[in-house]
Amino acid sequence: MWTDAIELGVSCFLSLRGRDDDEIYDRLDALGVEPWLSSRLVVWLPVAFGRQLLRGAAFPDHYVSGAVTLRMADDPIYRASVERAGRMTRNEAYAIAERSCEVNAINQLLSSPGATLAELRLTEIALASPLLPMGEGDGGVLEPRRVLRGFLEGHDLAPSPGEGTAVRVGDVEFDAHVYIPWTDGVFMPQVDFVASSPRVATGRLCESFAGIGRPYLAAMSDAVRKFERASLHVMIAALLDPGACADQVTWEDWAHPSGVFRACLGAQLVLYGGVDRAPMGDLLDALRDALAREDLTRQIHGLRVYVARVGERVLSNEVLLDGEPWAAGEALCRAHTWPSSERLWGTRLFVALVPAA
């Protein structure tokens, strides 16, 4: 359950490398992370990453919190931190493990003549302040994959556990992955919503959405809301039930030399408030005709258009075919007559192409 909370903690350590713990706490607090969770992220991530870095040493299994000695493995945030430490990058190791009191202690002990890592024995970690009791819920870090599962159940589907963090419906596995880059202190996480199936040309349909807003809950809610409106129903109808979501998708027949494709069109999003409408019917017709000149297998393909502009400035002119930039499509998109506004605006449309029977 704590996958995204751990990633948020890792991103904070990376973006505030060399800063003291108070700044980490302040950032997590500003993002709406509840204190019981933020304190565990600040304590357990350096410990777990440090132990992974120096895994030849013998570490104690318990820690002291106040007057009580507790097992580390009983804390779910510690367990999640250990799992993530097993996949840490070199940059993460240096940024996070270097904060560990155990790493610092071992480095000092190894400076003694003849000392070896295997012979060192550390005492239990004693926390300066006892950890707050584990709270209920997600601690302010909404996990989109849990919302995704709820969406599927809301459409009378019965997801079962899939591989890793995914859930499965039929031959389709659904998952969501959060990426939290910090650019000049700007918080804009990205969520990749993925539907994997052997019937898809590339093995999966992936729709990525940036989450805009603070705190963390607001940003995740924004990304989830856009996914639900633009892409969820296309994935369900194209991959699971063509008759589902009839009020949310439109089906068209698109001719192709290999055979007709049933095009499942989602709702067009108009974003950022600069314009009320961004008609793209002519563009869709042009893209349909251009696809007839592409070598498409008789599998399910994904087509996505995303445009963002301010005045005459083109911020994005993205047309992806099977998740990759499609030069012919982008040329048509650039040549299309779009509305003009001095305020930021954008639009987005997702289409799945399903081979007709």
C-alpha positions in Angstrom: 0.0 0.0 0.0 2.8 2.4 0.7 4.5 2.4 -2.7 3.7 6.0 -3.6 4.4 7.3 0.0 7.9 5.8 -0.3 8.4 7.4 -3.7 7.4 10.8 -2.4 9.8 10.4 0.5 12.6 9.4 -1.9 11.9 12.4 -4.1 12.0 14.8 -1.2 15.4 13.5 -0.1 16.8 13.8 -3.6 15.5 17.3 -4.1 16.7 18.5 -0.7 20.0 16.6 -0.7 22.3 18.0 2.0 19.5 19.8 3.8 18.6 19.0 7.4 15.6 16.8 8.4 13.5 19.8 9.4 13.4 20.9 5.7 12.3 17.4 4.7 9.5 17.5 7.4 8.5 21.0 6.2 8.2 19.9 2.6 6.2 16.8 3.5 4.0 18.9 5.8 3.4 21.4 3.0 2.3 18.6 0.7 -0.3 17.5 3.3 1.5 14.3 4.5 0.2 13.4 8.0 2.9 13.6 10.8 2.7 9.9 11.7 3.7 9.1 8.1 6.2 11.8 7.4 8.1 11.0 10.6 8.4 7.3 9.5 9.6 8.3 6.0 12.3 10.6 7.5 13.4 7.9 10.0 13.1 4.6 8.0 14.2 5.5 4.5 17.8 6.4 5.5 18.0 3.4 7.8 16.8 1.0 5.0 18.9 2.5 2.3 22.0 2.5 4.6 21.5 -1.1 5.5 21.2 -2.0 1.8 24.4 -0.1 1.1 26.3 -1.8 3.9 24.5 -5.2 3.7 27.6 -7.1 4.8 27.2 -5.7 8.3 25.2 -7.3 11.1 22.4 -4.9 12.1 20.0 -5.3 15.1 16.4 -6.1 14.4 15.0 -3.8 17.1 14.9 -0.1 17.8 14.2 1.9 20.9 11.3 4.4 20.8 10.9 6.2 24.1 11.0 3.6 26.8 9.9 0.7 24.5 12.0 -1.6 22.4 10.2 -2.6 19.2 10.8 -4.8 16.2 11.6 -2.8 13.0 9.8 -5.4 10.8 6.5 -4.7 12.6 6.4 -1.2 11.1 4.9 -1.4 7.6 6.7 1.8 6.5 10.0 0.2 7.4 9.1 -2.9 5.5 8.2 -0.8 2.4 11.4 1.2 2.8 13.4 -2.0 2.8 11.7 -3.3 -0.3 12.4 0.0 -2.1 16.0 0.1 -0.9 16.6 -3.1 -2.9 16.0 -1.1 -6.1 17.8 2.1 -5.2 20.0 3.8 -7.7 23.5 5.0 -7.0 22.3 8.6 -6.8 19.6 7.6 -4.3 22.1 5.6 -2.2 24.3 8.6 -1.8 21.5 11.1 -1.2 19.6 9.0 1.3 21.9 6.4 2.9 24.4 9.1 3.8 21.8 10.4 6.3 21.8 7.1 8.2 23.2 7.2 11.7 24.2 3.6 11.3 26.2 4.4 8.1 28.0 7.2 9.9 28.8 5.0 12.9 30.1 2.2 10.7 32.3 4.7 8.7 33.8 5.9 12.0 34.4 2.3 13.3 36.0 1.3 10.0 38.5 4.1 10.3 40.1 2.0 13.2 43.1 -0.1 12.1 42.1 -3.7 11.3 38.4 -3.1 11.5 36.2 -5.1 9.0 32.6 -4.7 8.1 31.7 -8.3 8.9 33.1 -8.0 12.5 31.2 -4.9 13.4 28.3 -5.1 15.9 25.9 -2.1 16.2 23.6 -1.3 19.1 19.9 -0.7 18.6 18.9 2.7 17.1 17.4 4.9 19.8 15.0 7.5 18.4 15.3 11.0 19.8 11.5 11.3 19.7 9.1 8.4 19.8 7.3 7.7 16.5 3.6 8.7 16.5 1.2 5.8 16.4 0.3 4.6 12.9 -2.7 6.4 11.7 -5.6 5.2 9.6 -5.9 5.6 5.8 -3.2 6.7 3.4 -1.6 9.4 5.5 -2.4 12.1 2.9 -0.7 10.2 0.1 -3.5 9.1 -2.2 -2.5 6.0 -4.3 -4.0 6.3 -7.8 -3.9 2.5 -8.3 -6.4 2.1 -5.4 -8.7 4.6 -7.0 -8.2 2.8 -10.3 -9.4 -0.5 -8.7 -12.4 1.4 -7.4 -13.2 2.7 -10.9 -13.1 -0.9 -12.2 -15.4 -2.2 -9.5 -17.7 0.7 -10.1 -18.1 -0.6 -13.7 -19.2 -4.0 -12.3 -15.8 -5.5 -13.0 -14.2 -7.8 -10.5 -10.4 -7.1 -10.4 -8.2 -9.8 -8.8 -4.6 -9.4 -7.7 -2.2 -9.3 -10.7 1.6 -9.2 -10.9 3.2 -6.8 -8.4 0.9 -3.9 -7.7 -1.4 -4.6 -10.6 -4.9 -5.9 -10.7 -6.3 -8.2 -13.3 -9.6 -8.4 -15.2 -9.6 -11.2 -17.8 -6.3 -11.0 -19.7 -5.8 -7.3 -18.8 -3.7 -6.0 -16.0 -4.3 -2.5 -14.7 -1.8 -0.5 -12.7 -0.7 3.1 -12.0 2.8 4.4 -11.4 3.6 7.7 -9.9 6.7 9.8 -10.8 7.6 12.8 -8.7 10.2 15.0 -10.3 11.1 18.4 -8.7 12.2 21.1 -11.1 13.3 24.3 -9.4 11.1 23.3 -6.4 8.0 23.0 -8.6 5.8 20.0 -7.6 4.0 18.4 -10.5 3.8 14.6 -10.2 3.0 12.4 -13.2 0.9 9.3 -13.1 1.1 6.6 -15.7 -2.1 4.6 -15.9 -1.3 1.3 -17.7 -3.5 -1.4 -19.1 -1.4 -4.4 -20.3 -2.8 -7.2 -22.5 -1.3 -9.6 -25.1 -3.9 -8.2 -27.5 -2.2 -4.8 -27.6 0.4 -4.2 -30.2 3.0 -3.0 -27.8 1.8 -5.1 -24.9 0.2 -2.2 -23.1 -1.8 1.0 -23.4 -0.3 3.8 -21.2 -1.9 7.2 -20.5 0.2 9.7 -18.6 -1.3 12.7 -16.7 0.4 15.4 -14.7 -1.2 16.3 -11.4 -1.6 20.0 -10.9 -2.1 21.5 -7.4 -1.1 21.2 -3.8 -1.3 19.5 -1.4 -0.4 16.0 -2.7 -4.0 14.9 -2.5 -5.1 17.8 -4.8 -2.4 16.9 -7.4 -3.3 13.2 -7.4 -7.0 14.0 -7.5 -6.4 16.2 -10.6 -4.5 13.4 -12.4 -7.1 10.8 -11.5 -10.0 13.0 -12.6 -8.4 13.7 -16.0 -7.7 10.0 -16.5 -11.3 9.0 -15.6 -12.7 11.6 -18.1 -10.3 11.0 -21.0 -9.0 7.4 -20.9 -10.5 5.0 -18.4 -13.7 4.3 -20.4 -11.7 3.8 -23.6 -9.5 1.2 -21.9 -12.6 -0.6 -20.5 -14.5 -0.6 -23.8 -11.6 -1.4 -26.1 -10.0 -4.1 -23.9 -12.9 -5.7 -22.0 -16.4 -4.9 -23.3 -17.3 -2.9 -26.4 -20.8 -2.4 -25.1 -19.6 -0.8 -21.9 -19.4 2.9 -21.2 -21.7 3.7 -24.1 -22.3 7.2 -22.8 -18.6 7.9 -22.4 -17.1 6.7 -25.7 -17.8 6.9 -29.4 -17.1 4.1 -31.9 -16.2 4.7 -35.5 -15.0 2.5 -38.4 -11.6 3.5 -39.7 -10.6 1.9 -43.0 -7.1 0.3 -43.3 -5.5 -1.9 -46.0 -5.1 -4.7 -43.4 -8.8 -4.5 -42.5 -11.2 -2.2 -40.7 -10.3 -0.9 -37.3 -13.0 0.0 -34.8 -11.9 3.3 -33.4 -12.9 3.9 -29.7 -12.8 7.6 -29.0 -12.8 9.0 -25.5 -14.0 12.4 -24.3 -11.9 15.3 -25.6 -10.5 17.3 -22.7 -10.1 21.1 -23.0 -7.6 22.2 -20.3 -6.2 25.2 -18.4 -9.1 27.6 -19.1 -7.7 29.6 -22.0 -10.4 28.5 -24.4 -13.8 26.9 -24.1 -13.6 24.8 -27.2 -10.9 23.4 -29.4 -12.6 21.7 -32.4 -10.6 18.8 -33.9 -13.0 16.9 -36.1 -11.0 17.8 -39.3 -7.8 16.8 -37.6 -9.2 13.4 -36.6 -10.3 12.8 -40.2 -6.8 13.6 -41.4 -5.2 11.3 -38.8 -7.5 8.5 -39.8 -6.5 8.9 -43.4 -2.8 9.1 -42.5 -3.1 5.9 -40.4 -4.2 4.1 -43.5 -0.7 4.6 -44.8 0.9 3.2 -41.7 1.8 -0.5 -41.3 -0.5 -1.5 -38.5 -0.7 -5.1 -37.2 -4.1 -6.6 -36.5 -3.8 -5.9 -32.8 -5.0 -3.0 -30.6 -3.2 0.3 -31.1 -3.3 3.5 -29.1 -3.4 7.0 -30.5 -3.2 10.1 -28.4 -3.2 13.8 -29.2 -2.1 16.5 -26.8 -1.8 20.1 -27.6 -0.9 23.1 -25.4 -0.5 26.7 -26.6 -0.3 30.3 -25.4 -0.9 32.8 -28.1 1.3 31.7 -31.1 3.6 29.7 -28.8 3.3 26.0 -29.2 4.1 24.4 -25.9 3.2 20.9 -26.9 2.2 19.4 -30.3 2.2 15.7 -29.3 0.7 12.9 -31.3 1.7 9.4 -30.0 1.0 6.2 -31.9 1.5 3.1 -29.8 3.2 5.4 -27.2 5.8 6.8 -29.6 5.9 10.1 -31.4 4.3 9.9 -34.8 5.9 12.4 -37.2 3.2 12.3 -39.8 0.5 12.8 -37.1 2.4 15.7 -35.5 2.8 17.4 -38.9 -1.0 17.3 -39.3 -1.6 18.5 -35.8 0.7 21.4 -36.3 -1.0 22.4 -39.5 -4.5 22.2 -38.0 -6.4 25.4 -37.4 -6.5 25.8 -33.6 -8.1 28.5 -31.5 -5.9 31.5 -30.4 -5.8 32.8 -26.9 -3.3 34.8 -24.9 -4.1 32.6 -22.0 -2.8 29.0 -21.7 -5.0 26.4 -23.1 -4.7 22.7 -24.0 -6.6 19.8 -25.4 -6.2 16.0 -25.2 -7.9 13.0 -26.9 -7.2 9.3 -26.6 -8.3 6.7 -29.2 -7.9 3.0 -29.2 -8.0 1.1 -32.5 -9.5 -2.4 -32.2 -9.4 -4.8 -35.2 -12.9 -5.4 -36.5 -14.0 -9.0 -36.4 
